[in-house]
Amino acid sequence: MIVRQLVCRGLTSHLCAAVRLNLRSPKMARPSSDLTQFRKEFDKAKHIAIITGAGVSAESGVPTFRGQGGYWRKWQAQDLATPEAFSRDPSLVWEFYHYRREVMRSKMPNPAHLAIAECESRLSQQGRSVVIITQNIDELHHRAGSKHVYEIHGSLFKTRCMSCGEVKANHKSPICPALEGKGCEKRGCNGLLRPHVVWFGETLDSDILTAVEEELEKCDLCLVVGTSSIVYPAAMFAPQVASRGVPVAEFNMECTPATKRFKYHFEGPCGTTLPPALERHESEPI
Ligand SMILES: [Zn+2]
């Protein structure tokens, strides 16, 4: 619920309305898990939107610091990933993010990330586009080689100045000593830097949302990977796409009541189900 509140506060009202509308829509037939049929639609698609959630990162062993056993010291993400926690104790929050950055040094993109990146690169040579819309902040899509990525929750590896708003990439390790005594480096600013991550209770970046909406308007195939379609962020975007009659395919660990609204559902770890769905087809020229 917390996440949902976060989303709806940050959303343009018509997106929220689209989600609500869809929740009241009548039930549709069971989704198909026919890969051959999915591949026919995949082969025709010119603009593919891939929405990815926590499940994709989980398969790389990335901890969320949420739910049962999800602690850093005695805290969970919802205790520290808030503007209130940062204003109370910026050092503590930075320590948490420092830890999360360091954890990423031992994590690698998994077959789902790699299949998405390979697909993007291959299809771009055919004049077709793949866009990734992710809630994950770990940059594993980038590390896998994906280029066209919207990080709707920001990144562990970017800082933002609290005074002037400047966003900068930062992959230094360790980040804490690197930031010591240093604020924003922009001339005369010296403002406090914070992680460029959307925290609980904060709104999503409106420029990114606008760009994402344009992509969703354009897409002719949508994949929802590692998150169920009743859970944010897919709940926010996928019903909108499905309501235009565009095929939506879910790849996740479970079925939910929302699954019925989509054309395809492939159950299991996405590192297993996604590669055969996105691999090169014999009909592709390249
Ligand atoms: Zn600044």
Residues whose N, C-alpha, C, O or C-beta is under 5 A from the ligand:
A	BS01	ZN	C161 S163 C164 G165 E166 C184 K186 C189 N190 G191
